[in-house]
Amino acid sequence: MALPPSTIQRKLKHTRTISIDAYARDDGLWDIDARINDVKTRDFALASGVRASGVPIHDLSLRLTVDQAMTIHQVEAVSDAVPYQDYCNVITPDYKKLVGLNLMRQFRSNVKERVGGNLGCTHLTELAQILPTAVLQAFAGEILDTRDGAGDTNAAADATNEMPFQLNRCHALRLNAPAVLKFYPRWAQAAQIGS
């Protein structure tokens, strides 16, 4: 379902686009390519000069190369469009400080510590912080087991007795939720369903 139409006349002024693509590499690692782009619908005056309508104010990219355990092995950052050329873009090499971090172990706080505030670029840091859930989605069904376990045709997966990773990570899939009872009955905490 889309957002309802506005009941008030309005005019588009700014568009921020974020895209994230995940690539499985031949060497067993994954490249997570993220990009953030900001565009105004009018000429925009910056201290560094006027940016014409439709020309990006920000066009920034970040690539994390991760293993299947979600540990970062390599980082590349690129600033193709920035408000202050030769000032904003000089920070991109500092994003290599993210190498060694794990996306599932205090990643967001570690990012803030290493490249937050004036230690980095606000937009690249913000982009980095949304990557854990994007990687979870990329790994779902590929690396991470999303099967139910009850009635699964994969007997080996069924025998592992490991709960699917997505359970108990959001309100709809909490172990005492009706959705878990319906779609993952093996893992439901039946005594508390609906509470």
Helices and strands as residue ranges (DSSP letters): E 14-24, E 30-40, E 44-46, E 49-51, E 58-66, E 72-81, G 88-98, H 107-115, G 117-119, H 122-129, H 131-139, H 155-159, H 178-183, G 185-187, G 190-192
